[in-house]
């Protein structure tokens, strides 16, 4: 299916690995001009080398620590006029309420980062009367986890923002959507699973994977394909919606 994304300009944050890299690759394969940003410069360079080898479009990159407002503003200015914003950068650490003393620091990258990019870019899209924002959030906002309380709170807040902006952009032709991935095959997901296995007294984090629907985690490319569809004109009647991709776990 042609997603009709040819020539669209897309900014993907947290794009050097995992879900962000998969999204950048998928959008590039669909013909988007992809702008990639992440904290690790060498990882970004390796990612763009890999993408260039498989796509005729060479992504542009800008290393930046998106936990800082000045860096977010620098990336937004560098990006110029974009058609698609994919908020993906974020690494809220696990922990219970006793571990939440650095809550605002933990939220700097993902929660305040997403809010900041929306604040910087959403009004420009509204002024143009076109644009799509996709927020990659996570299922902890739907299924609060006491062992991941800062992440649960943060994800719930981002889900509320996604729905509210989806409503605000409705009349202006700007769409805002979200994706809530469940456990996905990334280095970060493995870290979270290892921590959860430790708190539950399990011998191995693979015991948690085996208990997932289909007996596996999601593939990053599966999440990326959903994001690409949602930001495309093929999904042009979708806004304020958050798609949960967790193999049905949220129904169990």
C-alpha positions in Angstrom: 0.0 0.0 0.0 1.3 3.4 -1.0 1.0 5.6 2.2 1.3 8.8 0.1 4.2 10.1 2.2 6.5 10.8 -0.7 8.3 14.1 -0.2 6.9 14.7 3.4 9.4 16.2 5.8 9.5 14.3 9.2 11.4 14.9 12.4 12.0 11.8 14.6 13.4 12.2 18.1 15.3 9.4 19.9 16.1 8.1 16.4 19.4 6.5 16.9 18.1 3.1 18.0 15.1 0.9 18.9 11.7 2.1 17.9 12.9 5.6 16.9 15.4 4.1 14.4 12.7 1.7 13.0 10.3 4.7 12.5 13.0 6.7 10.7 13.8 3.8 8.5 10.1 3.1 7.7 9.4 6.8 6.9 12.5 7.0 4.7 11.4 3.8 2.8 8.1 5.5 2.2 9.8 8.5 0.6 9.9 11.0 3.5 12.7 13.4 4.0 13.8 12.3 7.4 15.4 14.4 10.1 16.8 12.4 13.0 17.9 13.6 16.4 19.2 11.8 19.5 21.8 12.3 22.3 24.5 10.0 21.0 26.3 11.4 18.0 28.2 8.3 17.0 25.0 6.2 17.3 23.2 8.7 15.0 26.0 8.5 12.5 25.9 4.7 12.4 22.1 4.8 12.1 22.2 7.2 9.1 24.9 5.1 7.4 22.6 2.0 7.7 19.6 3.9 6.5 21.4 5.4 3.5 22.5 1.9 2.4 18.8 0.8 2.2 17.1 4.0 1.0 17.7 6.5 -1.8 17.0 9.3 0.7 19.8 10.2 3.0 18.5 11.4 6.4 19.8 14.5 8.1 21.0 14.3 11.7 21.5 16.6 14.6 22.9 15.3 17.9 21.2 17.0 20.9 20.4 16.2 24.5 16.6 16.7 24.5 16.4 16.8 28.2 17.2 20.5 28.0 14.9 23.2 26.7 17.6 25.1 24.8 18.5 21.9 22.9 14.9 21.3 22.0 14.6 24.8 20.7 17.8 24.3 18.7 16.4 21.1 17.1 13.1 22.8 16.3 14.8 25.7 14.6 17.1 23.4 12.7 14.2 21.3 11.5 12.4 24.2 9.8 9.0 23.6 8.4 8.1 20.0 9.0 5.0 17.9 8.0 5.4 15.2 10.6 6.7 15.2 14.2 7.4 11.9 15.9 8.1 12.3 19.6 9.9 9.2 20.7 12.9 10.2 22.9 12.5 9.1 26.5 14.0 6.9 29.1 12.0 7.3 32.4 13.7 4.8 34.8 11.8 2.1 36.7 11.1 2.5 40.4 8.3 2.7 43.0 7.1 5.8 44.9 10.1 5.6 47.3 12.4 6.0 44.2 10.6 9.0 42.7 12.6 11.8 44.5 14.0 12.8 41.1 10.6 12.8 39.4 10.9 16.1 37.5 14.4 15.2 36.4 13.2 11.8 35.2 10.4 13.6 33.3 12.7 16.1 31.6 13.4 14.1 28.5 10.2 12.2 27.8 7.3 14.2 29.4 8.6 17.7 29.2 10.4 16.9 26.0 7.2 15.9 24.2 5.3 18.8 25.6 8.1 21.2 24.5 8.3 19.9 21.0 4.5 20.1 20.7 4.6 23.7 22.1 7.3 24.6 19.5 5.9 22.9 16.5 2.1 22.5 16.9 1.3 26.2 16.5 3.3 26.4 13.3 1.3 23.5 11.9 -1.9 25.1 12.9 -0.8 28.4 11.2 -0.2 26.4 8.0 -3.3 24.4 8.3 -1.5 21.0 8.0 0.7 18.6 9.9 0.7 15.5 12.0 2.2 14.8 15.4 2.7 11.2 16.6 3.6 10.6 20.2 5.2 7.2 21.0 4.0 6.8 24.7 3.7 3.3 26.3 1.1 1.1 27.9 2.1 2.0 31.5 -0.3 4.9 31.3 -3.1 2.5 30.7 -1.9 -0.2 33.1 -0.2 1.7 36.0 2.7 -0.2 37.4 3.8 0.5 41.0 7.3 -0.6 40.0 7.3 2.0 37.2 5.4 4.8 38.9 7.1 7.8 37.3 6.7 6.2 33.8 3.0 5.3 34.5 2.3 8.9 35.6 4.2 10.4 32.7 2.6 8.2 30.1 -0.9 9.0 31.4 -0.1 12.7 31.1 1.2 12.4 27.6 -1.9 10.4 26.6 -4.1 13.2 27.9 -2.1 15.8 26.0 -2.3 13.8 22.8 -6.1 13.6 23.0 -6.4 17.3 23.9 -4.2 18.5 21.1 -6.0 16.2 18.7 -9.2 18.0 19.6 -7.6 21.5 19.4 -6.0 20.8 15.9 -9.3 19.4 14.5 -10.5 22.5 12.9 -7.1 23.6 11.7 -6.3 20.4 9.7 -3.7 19.3 12.2 -3.8 15.7 13.5 -2.3 14.4 16.7 -2.1 10.7 17.4 -0.4 8.4 19.8 0.9 4.8 19.9 1.2 2.8 23.1 3.7 0.0 22.5 3.8 -2.9 25.0 7.1 -4.7 25.6 9.1 -4.3 22.4 12.4 -5.9 21.4 14.8 -3.0 22.3 17.7 -2.7 24.7 15.6 -0.4 27.0 12.7 -3.0 27.1 15.2 -5.6 28.1 16.5 -3.4 30.9 13.0 -2.8 32.2 12.2 -6.5 32.0 15.4 -7.4 33.9 14.4 -4.9 36.7 10.9 -6.3 36.9 12.1 -9.9 37.0 14.4 -8.9 39.9 11.6 -7.2 41.9 9.4 -10.3 41.3 12.1 -12.7 42.3 12.2 -14.5 39.0 15.4 -16.2 37.8 15.4 -14.7 34.3 13.7 -11.9 32.5 12.9 -14.3 29.7 10.2 -15.8 32.0 8.4 -12.5 31.5 8.8 -12.7 27.7 7.4 -16.2 27.6 4.3 -15.0 29.5 3.6 -12.3 26.9 0.9 -12.8 24.3 2.3 -14.8 21.4 5.2 -15.7 23.7 7.3 -12.8 22.4 7.8 -9.0 22.6 6.7 -6.8 19.7 9.2 -6.1 17.0 10.3 -2.4 16.6 9.3 -2.6 12.9 5.7 -3.5 13.9 5.5 -0.3 16.0 7.1 1.7 13.2 4.6 0.4 10.6 1.7 1.5 12.7 3.2 5.0 13.3 3.9 5.4 9.5 0.2 4.5 8.7 -1.1 6.9 11.4 0.9 9.9 10.2 0.0 9.2 6.5 -2.9 10.6 4.5 -4.3 7.0 4.5 -5.2 7.7 8.1 -6.4 11.2 7.5 -9.6 10.8 9.5 -7.8 9.8 12.7 -6.9 12.3 15.4 -6.9 12.3 19.2 -6.6 8.6 19.0 -4.0 6.4 20.8 -3.4 2.9 19.4 -2.3 0.2 21.8 0.0 -2.4 20.4 0.6 -5.0 23.1 -0.6 -8.2 21.6 -3.8 -7.9 23.5 -2.2 -7.9 26.9 -4.2 -4.9 28.1 -7.4 -7.0 27.6 -6.1 -9.8 29.8 
